[in-house]
Amino acid sequence: MKKATVIILAILSIPAIARQRDERVREYLSPVRIVWQQNDTLIKNVDNLLLPGNGQSDLSNSRICVMKNTGDASAAILLDFGRELQGGIQLVTGMSDSQTPVEVRIRLGESAGEAMSDIGEKGATNDHAMRDFKITLPWLGVMEVGNSGFRFARIDLVSKETELYLKEIRAVYTYRDIPYKGSFRCNDERLNRIWQTGAYTVHLNMQDYLWDGIKRDRLVWVGDLHPEVMTVNTVFGKNESVPKSLDLVRDITPLPGWMNSISSYSLWWILIHRDWYYYQGDLKYLEKQKEYLAGLLRYLMDKTDKDGREQLDGSRFLDWPSSENKEAINAGLQALMIMAFKAGGELCAILGDFELAKECSKATDRAVKVSSEAYKAVLNSGKKPDAPGSKQAAALMALAGMMEPDEADEKFLSVNGASGFSTFYGYYMLRAMAAAGNYRGALDVIRRYWGAMLDLGATTFWEDFNIDWLANAGRIDELIPEGKKDIHGDYGDYCYKGFRHSLCHGWASGPTAWLSEYVLGVQVVEPGCSKVRIVPNLGDLQWVEGTFPTPRGIITIRHEKKADGEIESVIKAPEGITILTE
């Protein structure tokens, strides 16, 4: 028997559960610029590091960068790979005279400032992913190390009286090689960039599971998943990272536990399943949720009083900016309970549990009837309309039917524009503004709020952003000039202060889904996209075009505003999809 055959048979003898094939690919990217050098007289031919590499050491030393430390001076460089990446670093060394391994320190950063920081400086950490560490490089060899979210890498030569021959430093970019089936283009390039950036933000987080962030919070937070899942539906269509993540959280949270220890996150699990089924139409997958879904819905009914008021325990949470506004949290949880009962009832009917579906309907009616009290609590909270939390609660209340969308928009959502928005709940604020017919106002907020991150050098959207941070702020792709504020290191709040703040957070992708849902106008009416309503809302735009993925194929759409204000639409849909245009 040949040796290769023996090896294959040995691999096949390993139990399948122990053999896991990684669906991701690895791509190697050279840096696009040298941002900074320390003691540049000790560094020769640094521009060689910008040349395309091949990952192979050789004996020629023809394109080597030499870094040298003396007894009292050390060399370091800061590289920019041009955009946020998930992965690590590959270093290829040349043939130095010493023929000895060399120690270096590597610091990865989502901003230039973070890559220059020490652990503990302005909140810099190694939480969730090692981004600041020392390694020893081989002589005339290759080393790959690191697993984090980053755009910048600082390399320091550590030992004194040392030389390092570097042939290449490349980023090891790890991602799912999947097509962007959905698309969005209009006559406003700023909105086009925002749509694409939201899609890319979620794409980076589609690792083995669907993460919250690629540097910090590399976890499955099920509430945070909802905007991400809507972006997956809009851009990529069906992908295994979604059901894997939903099932993971279900399996590690036996009832009566709350998912991620947060009661609202168990409600979001129901809402995600409702939307995932409507977009993807996978009944076999939904049927696997039947037992847990039924148990969770009955448990939620036990967490409401006889009048329909929610009595949720566990951590009571909407998002971080609203976390100190008790009245807003109370109102928001009541709204989420209504939405969860409604979605749960729909799913139970689909699964044939008509008795539980009826109970969900009654629970929804009771919760809506009593909700005027929660509405009054928000109005009478004594806070300004744009205070943290007010817009979050108002958005959910409008979407749940507790408040008229026009009133929510006028009294809360549109007050002071993008002030009071958050990256997570911004998606629901935009949806509530759309329910009020304020598409122009929503587009302006998207341009102002999400666009501001792009203006500061972002290539992905952030865990949080406050429009007040803009004053005198430096860019994330530059070392901060004296007198400027460091938008990454000087700001942040709660668990994401300073450099701990994630600059690639999937929950911030809301505009991508929203622009396709409301401007391109795609609304899924029946499961599996068998019936889709396409009604554009162009606001101040002249035209919009794009594609939308369905289980039956791609829908192609173009809307153009004529001189008289009428919209002319051209829609091409796969066979088996009914298109409604009003």
N, C-alpha and C positions, 0 to 999 in steps of 0.2 A: 504494500500500500504506500502511495506517495505521501511525503511529509505534509504537503498542503491539504490533502484529503483528511489526514489525521487531525490537523488543526481545526478544520471545518467541523468534523464530527465532534471534537472536544467542545467547541462552542455550542453546537446544537444540543449537547447533553446537559448544558446549563438550563435550569428551569426557566420558562418564559418570563416569569415574574421578576427574575433577576436580570434579565436582558431587556434593556430599554433603549430604543433607538431615538436619538435626538432629532427632532424635526427641523432644528435650526441649522443654518449654514454659517461659515466663517469667511469673512472677507478682510483683506489686508489693505490698509489705507496709509499712505505716506502723509506726513504733516504738510500743511499748506504754507506755513510761515514760521519764522523764528520770532517770538514775541519779545524775548529778553535774554541777555547773557550776563553771567557774573564773571568778572575778570576775563574779558574777551581776548586779552593777550595770551591767555592760557588755552585758548580754543582755536584750532586751525581747521579751515575748510568746513565750517559748520553748514554751509549751503548744500553740501553733499547729502545731508540728511533729508532734503526736500526732493531728491531724485526718486523716481519709481524704483522699488526694490523687488527682489525675488526671493528673499528669505534664506539665501544660501551664502554661507561663508566661502571665501576663496583665498587663494594665495597671492593674488596680484596686488592687494592694497592700493588699487587704482582709484578708489573713490571713498577714501577714509576720512572721517572727522576724528581729530585727536583732541581729547580733553586731558589736561594735566593739572595735578595738584603739586604745589611746592610745600615747603615747611610751614609757611604762614599765609598762603593764599589758596583758595579752592575754586574750581570751575563748576558752573551750573548753567543749564539752558532751560527755557520754557518754550514748549512747542504747542502750536494750535493745529488741530486736525480739521478745523473748518465747520464742524457741526457736532451736535450732541450724539454720542454713540454709547451702546451697551457692549461691554467686552473688556479687553485687557491690552497689554503692550507686548510687542515682540522686539527684542534687541538682538542684533546680529553683530558679532565682534570680528575684528580683523586680527592680523598677525603682528602683535607687538613683540619687542625684543625680550620682554620680561618672561613671557610664556607662563604667567601666573594669573589665577582668577582675580577679579577686581570687584570690590564692593561699591554699589551705588544705592542711593536713596531715590525712590520714585514717589512723586505726589501727583495724584490725579485730581482734576477739578472740573466742575460744571461751569465755573467762571475762572477767568485768569487769576482773580484774587484768591479763590479757594485753592488753586494749585500752588500758590505761593505761601499758604498758611501752614502753621504748625498745629498739631492736635491741641484743642483747647482754646485756640485763638479765634475769637469771634464765632464761637460755636462749632468750629471744625471738629469732626469726629471720624471714627472708623466704624460707626454704627451700620449694621446690616451688610456693609461691603467694605473691604479693606481698600482704602485709597491713599494711605500714607504708610510706606513700608520700605525696608532695606532688603536687598537681595545680592547675591554674589553671581557675577557673570563669568562664564567660561572663557578661556583663551581660545580664539578661533572657533567660535561655536554660536549657537542660537539658544536664547532663553525666551519663553513665553510665560507671562505672569499677569495676574490681575483679573478681577471680575467685578466691574463697577459701572456706573454711569458717569461719563466724562466727555469733555471736549479738549481739555488742556492737560499737558503732562510736563511736570518739571523733573529733570534728571540732575542729581548732584553726585559728583564724584566724592566718595567719603574719605578714603584713607589718604594720609599725607604722603608726599613724595611718590606719587602714583601716576601712571599714564593709562588711558583707556583708548583703544582703537575701536571706533564705532563705524561699522559699514552702513547700518540701517537702524532706524527706530520707526516701527509701524504700529498703528492701532489694529487690534484684532477685533473686528466689528462682528458681533454675533446677533443674528436676527432670523426671522422666518422669511424665507424667500417666497413670498406670495404676491400675486398681482393686486394692484389698486384697481378693482373693478368699478368702483364708484368714482365719479369725478365731478368737479364744479368749476365753471369759468363764467365770469361776467365782465362787464366793461370797467370794473373797479379792481385794479391789480392788488390793492391792499386786502380786499376781501378774499381774493384768490389765494394770496399767501397765507392768510389766516386759516382758510379751509385746509390747505395742504399741510400747514404746521400742526394743526390738530390731528390730522390723519397720521402724520409721522410720529407724533407724541405717543399715540396709542400703539402704533406699530412697534416702537421700541419696547413697550411694556408687554407685548405679546411674546413672552419668552416661553418657558415650559408651561407656566401658568400665566394668567393675566394679572400682572402686578399693578400696584399703585404707583410706584416710582422705581426707576432703575438704579438710583444711587442709595436712597434711603426710603424705607417702606416697600421693600421687595417682598410684599406679602399680598395675600388675597383678602382685601377688605371689601366685603360683599356690597355694602351700601355705595362705596366709592365706584364699584363696578358699573353702576347703571349708565352713567354718561359714556363710559368706555364701551360698553356693550352696544349702545346705540350708534357709536362711531364705527364699531366693527360691522354692525348690520349695514351701515350706510356705505362703507368704503370697501370692505373685504368680503362681505357675505359670510356664509357659514365657515366657522373655524373652530377647531378642537379646543383651543385655549379657553373658550367660554364655558362649554359644558364641563370640562375638567375642573375649572375653578369653582363653578357652582356646586359640583358634586363633592369637591374637597371640603368646602365649608359645611355642607350638609352632613357629611360623614363624621366630621370632627365635632359636630354640635348636636348631640342627641337631645331630644326634647326632655325636659322643658328649658333647656339652655337657650340663651340668645346668641345669635351668630356674632362673632367677634366681641361678645359680652355687651353688645349694644342692641337694645330692643328694636330700634328703628331699622337696624340692618337686617333683621329677620323679615321685616315688612318689605324691604327692598328686594330680598330674595324672591318673594312672590311676584313683585312688579317686574323684575327682570325676566322671570320665566314666562310671564304673560307676553311681554314684548318679543322675547326670543322665539316663542312659538308662532306669533303672528307673522314675524318676518321670515322664519325658516320653515315653519310647517312640519316639524319633525314630531309626529304623534308618538312614535315608539319611545323617543327620549322623554317626552312629557309623561307618558304612562309610568316611567320609572320613578317619577316624583310623587305619584298619587298618594302613597301611604304617608310620607313625611308631610306633604302639603295638607292633607286632611287633618293630621294631628296638630300641625301648626295653626291652622285656621280655628280649630276648636279651642286651642290654648289661648289664642287672641280673643276669642269670645269670652273666655273666663277673665280676661284682663280689661273688660269693659263693665261698667255698672249697668243697672237695669234701664237707665235712661240713654245709654249709648256713649257715655263719656269714657275715654281711654283711661286706663289705670296701669299703664306700662311701668315696670320697674327696670332693674338693670341700669346701665348707663343711659341717661336720657339726653340724646344728642341729635342735632341736625348737621351742622358743620362747625368748624372752629370759630369763625368770626361771629357766629350767633350764640356761642356756648355760654355767654354770661347773661343772656337775655331770657330769663325764665318764662316770661309771658309768651315770647315768640316760640320757644321750644314747646310749650304746652299746646299752642295753636297749631304748630307745625306737625306735632305728633298726632293730633286729632285728625288733621288733614291726611296724613300718611295712612292712618288706620282706615279711613274711608276709602282711600284709593286701593289699599290692600284687600279689603273685603270685596270691593267691586271686581278687582282683577281675579281674586280667588274664586269668586262666584262664577265668573266666565270660564275659568279653567276647570272647575268642578263639573260644570254642565258639559264641557267638551269631553271630560273623562267619564261621563255617565253617572256621576254622583249627584243626582238632581235634588235629593233631600238636603245635602250640605249646601248646594248652590242656593236653595231657597233660604236656608238659614243665613247665608252670607248676604243675601238681598235684604233680609229683615234687619240685620246688623248694620248694613249700610244706611238704610232709611233712618234708624234710630240715631246713628252717629251724626248724620246730616242735620236732623231736626234739632239736636241739642247744641249744634256747633255755633250758634249765634253768640253764646256766652264767650267762647274762645275768641271770636272775632272782636267782641267788645273789649276783652282783656288787652288785645294788641293795640286797639285804638286808644285805650285809656291808660296805656303803660307809662305815659309821661315822657316818652322818648321822642326825639325828632323822627320824622318819617324815614330819613335815610340812616338812622342809627343802626349799628351792627345788629343783624338779626331781623329787623323789621321787613326788609325786602325778601329774605328767605321765607319767613312765615307767610307774607302776603302772596308770594308766588304759589306756594303749596295750597293755600286756602282757595285761591282762584281756580287752580287746577282740580281741586276736590269738590268744587261747587259750594264752598262755605262763604264765598264772597264773589260778587260780580266782578268779572275781569276788568271792566272799565273802571270800577271803583278802586280795585287793587292797583291798576296802572296809574291812575290819577293821583291817588293819595300816598302811594309808596314807591312803585317801581320806577316811574319816570322822574321822581323828585331828585334834582341835582344829578341827573344823567348817570354816569358810571360810578359815582360815589356810592358806597354801600354794596357794590357788587362783590361777589366772591367767585373764585375759579370753579369750585364744585357746584354750588347752587346757582351760579350764573346761568346755567343751562335751563333751569326751571323758571328763573326770572324772565329769560327770553321767551320761553314757551307761553308764560302767562301774558307777556306783552303781545305776543301774536294772537292769543285768545281775545285780547282787547282790540285787535285790529291795528295795533301800533307797530307796524313793520318798519316804518321809517325810523322811529325812535330806537327800535331794537338794532337795526343796522348801524346807527350812529354809536350805540354803546359798544357793539362789537369792534368797530373801527377804533374807538377811543381806548377801550379797556384792554382787549386782547392785542390790538395793534401796538399799544404802548410797549408791550414786552418785546415785540419785533424791533421797535425803534431803539431799544436798549441792547440789541445784539442777540436776542434769543433765537434759537432754532427749534426749540420745543417750548411748550407752555408750562407754567410754574404751579407749584403746590398752592401758592396763594399770591395775591397781588393786590396792593392798595394804591389807588390812583394818587393818594397823597404822597407816596414815596417818590414821585417824579421830580419834585423840586430839587434842582441842583444835583441830580443823580448822574453818576458816571456809567459807562457801558460795561456789560459783563465780559466783553471780549478785549478789554484794555486794562492795563494797570491804572488804578485810579489816580488821576492828577491831584495834586495838593489843593485842598479847598473844596473838592467834590465829595459827595456822599457815595459810599459803596452800596449799591442797590442790593447786592447779595449779602455782604458781611454785616452791614449796619441795620438791616431790617429783619422782618419775620416776627413771629409771635408763637405763643403756646409751645408746642413741641418742635417747632421748626424755626428756631431763632438763628440768625446769622447764617454761617456756611452750612449748617445742618439742613437748611431749607432746600428742598428738592426743586430743581429747575426742569424736571421732566416728570410731570404727574398726569397720568391718564385722565383723571377726573376733570381736568381743565380743557378737554377737547370739545366741550359742548357746542361751540359755534359750527363745527364741522357737520354734526348731525343736524343742527338747527337750520343751517343754510340749505341743506338738501331737502329737509322736511317742509320748510315754509317758503323759501324763495324759489328754489327749483320746484317746490310744491308737491313732493311725493308723500302721500299718507297711505299707509297700509290699512285696508278695510277688512279683508278676510285673511285667515291663516294661510301661510305659504305664499303670500302676495298673489293669491288667485284673483283678488280684486283690489285695485289700487286707484285711489283718487289723486289726480294731478291738477292742482289749482295753484298757479303761480301768484306770488305777492312780491312784485319787483321794487316797491318803495320808490327810491329815487334812481334806480338802475334803468338802463336802456335795454339791456338784453342779458340773458343768462342761458347757459347750456350745460349739459352734463349727462352723466350716466348713473344708473342705479341698479345694484345687483339684486337678483331674485333667485330662488331655487330653480326657476324655469329659464333663466338667462338674463341678459342685460336689457334694461329699458333705456332708450336714448331719447333725450328731451332737448328742445330748444324753444325758448320764449323770447319774443321781441316786441318792444313797445312801439307802436306806430305813432304817426304825427298827431292823430286824434286821441291818443291815450289808450286805445284798444290794444290788447295783447294778442299777437298771432303766435300760435303754438304748433310745433311739429313734434309728434310723439311716435316713436316706433317701439312696439312691445313684442316680446316673444309670444308664440302661440300658447294659448291656455291662460293668458292674463286678460282680465276685463279691465279696461281703463275707463274711469269716470272722470269727467272734466267739470263737474259742478256739484 
